[in-house]
Amino acid sequence: MITLVEKKSEDRAKWFEHMWADYRESMVGAGARAESADQNIRGHQERLFVGGELVAGQYLYDIVEAGRAVGTMWIAQGPESDPGTWFIYDIVIDEDQRGRGLGRGAMEAAERLAGDAGATRLSLNVFGPNTVARALYESLGYSVMATSMFKAIGD
């Protein structure tokens, strides 16, 4: 069974550094311009961090199986305007642990966590090229709320 255990404070800064780099790479890989990706990241950092720490209602967990961390999840309570909707900002299963159902177990653990806290909805974003994650979320009953598309022209 998968559990979510608060990530130790000494591990957070290093994890966020890698997470932002991966997020930027995913954004650019999905078609965003590098400048737009950087602006998006700065906006998230300004809104979600104060003095280098997550604002209230944001949680960073190790995804744990049999006492061993196998990934990380960043999840947040909904805003005051929509407290019933929680949001998964990031979920990553360690590369050497993928393909064993741990992502599914982590998502189910997130649903329990949010539900126990009174959430009625769990939301997330996934980049179009991430077909493995999209298939997992769809198999868990997640619905597509919007699709953003682009076509490069003139190059």
N, C-alpha and C positions, 0 to 999 in steps of 0.2 A: 504494500500500500504506500502511496505517495503522501508525504506530509510537507507542509510549508513551514520553514523555520526562519525566523528573522536573521538576515545576513548580518554578520559581525561588522561593527562600524569600521574596523581597520581594513576590511575587504571592500568596502563600498566605493571609495574613490577610484581604485584601480578598475573595478568592474564598470563604473560609469564611464571612465575614459575609453575603455574598449567598446562599450555599448554605443556611445555616441559615434565612434569611428565606424562601427558596423552599420549603424542607422544611416549615416551619411552615404556609405557605400551602397546600401540597399536603395536609398532614394535615387541616387544617380543611376544605379543599375536599372531602376524602373522608369527612368526617363526624365527625372528632375535635373535642372541645371545646377551645377555645383554651387553657384551663388545663392540660389533658392534654398538648397539643402542647408547651407550654412546659416541662412537667415531663419529657417524653420527651427534649427537646433538652438540658436540663440534665444528665440522666442520661448521655446519650451523651458530652457534653463532659467530664464528670467521669471517665468510664471510658476515653475514647480520647485524652485530652490531658493532658499534664503540662507545666506552665509555658508553656502556649500552643503546645506542639509535639506532634505526633502521637507516640503511644507506639510502641515497637518493633513492627515487623511491619505497620505502616500505611504506605501509599504513596499519594502524590498526584501524578498525571501529567497533563501536557498531552497531548491526543490530537492527533497531528500527521499532516498529509497534505501531501506535497510540500514539506516544510520549513516549513509554516505551521500554527500551532495552530488547531484547529477545534473544540475542546471540552476537557473535563476529566473525569478518572476518579479516584475514590478507591476503592482496593482494599486488602484486608487479608489477611494470613495467618490461617489458622485458629488457634483457641486451643490450648493444650497438650492439652486434653481431646479435640480433634478436629483435629489438624494437617493432615489431608488435605483439609479443606474450607476453601476461601478464600471471601471475601465481598466483593461489590461494594457499597459504601455509597452511591455516587453516580456516575452517568454522565450527562453533559450534552453534547450537541452544540450549538454556537452556533446560535441561531435562524436566522440567514441561511444556514447550511450544511446545514440539515435536508432530508431527502428525496433525498439523493444516495448513500445506502448507507453513510454514515460510521459510524452507530451499529452496524451489522452488522460493519463492519471493526474498530471499537473493541472490540466484544465478542469477536471472534475473536482480536484481539491480547491481550486479557485472558486468554483461555483458554490461549494459548501461554505467556504469562508465568507464570501459575499452574502449568500443567503442567510447564514447565521447572524450577520450584521444588519439584516433587514433589507438587503437589495432585492429588487424584483426583476432586474435586468443586468446582464453582463455584456459589455461591448468591447470591441477591439478593432484595430485596423490591420490589414495585411496587404503587402505589396502584391500586385498582379502576378509577377513572375514566380512568386513563392507558392507553386502549385501543391507541394506536399502539405504545407500549413493550411492552405485553403481547403484542401480535401479533408483534413482532420476536422477543421471547424464546421464544415458542412455536415460531416458525419455525426457531429455532436449536436446538430440542430440549429446552428447559427445561420442567420439569414443575411443576405446581402442588402445593405441599406442604400448604397450608391456605388456607381462605377465611374471612375475618372479615367478618361482616355486621352491620348495624344498621338500625333503623327509628326515626325520631323520632316520639314520641307525646306527646299532650297539648298540642301547640302549634297 
